[in-house]
Amino acid sequence: MTTWHWVRHGPTHEKSFVGWRDVPADLSDTALIARVRDHLPEEAVMVSSDLVRSIVTADALSAQHHTRLPHEVDLREINFGVWDGMRFDAVAARDPHLSRAFWEQPGDIRAPDGESWNETMARVNGVVDRLNVSHPDGHIIAVAHFGVILTQVQRALRVSAYEAMSHKIDNISVTTLHHIGADRWDVTRINHLP
């Protein structure tokens, strides 16, 4: 059984869509970071997306016995395309029907020049499947993004994308999933803040 400890990166304080834009994380809540670090297993491999907000959060959470794996581009947030950097009201004004469908009917709908929920899930699943094979009985700490984590919540709970998106994933929270084998998963906790 491989145990995944998904951690959402530190807050960016952006008031706009943030997908593949490389914006920094605020790691000033050192007490929360320390509690999360203490909550995570001592013996684990650690991986993050290749975006700076995930990398620096992983650096802050890394402990002596963690083995860092190379950053994974396929653990990036959803690619919001032309919406990346736009405020939510500006996106709604630019693409009123598309932006509403993107959140209410997630699946194959994509932002202009971006990617769909299903495309995001497929690339994240590829990384997860590969690391499950490489670490069949280990603990993996994965520092990534809201959408990335929710794709794995959807997979583990076997629910729709819309249902998965109803879960809250706070910054620096931990979501723990166990890969039991084949495509069988067990969910221990979602959005845990120690």
ABEGO torsion letter per residue (X at the ends): XBBBBBBBBBBAGBABBBBABBBBBBAABAAAAAAAAAABBABBBBBBBABAAAAAAAAAABBAABBBBBBBAAABBBBAEAABGBBAAAAAAABAAAAAAAAABBGABBBBGBBBAAAAAAAAAAAAAAAAAABAABBBBBBBBAAAAAAAAAAAAGBBAAAAAABBBBBGBBBBBBBAEEABBBBABBGBBX
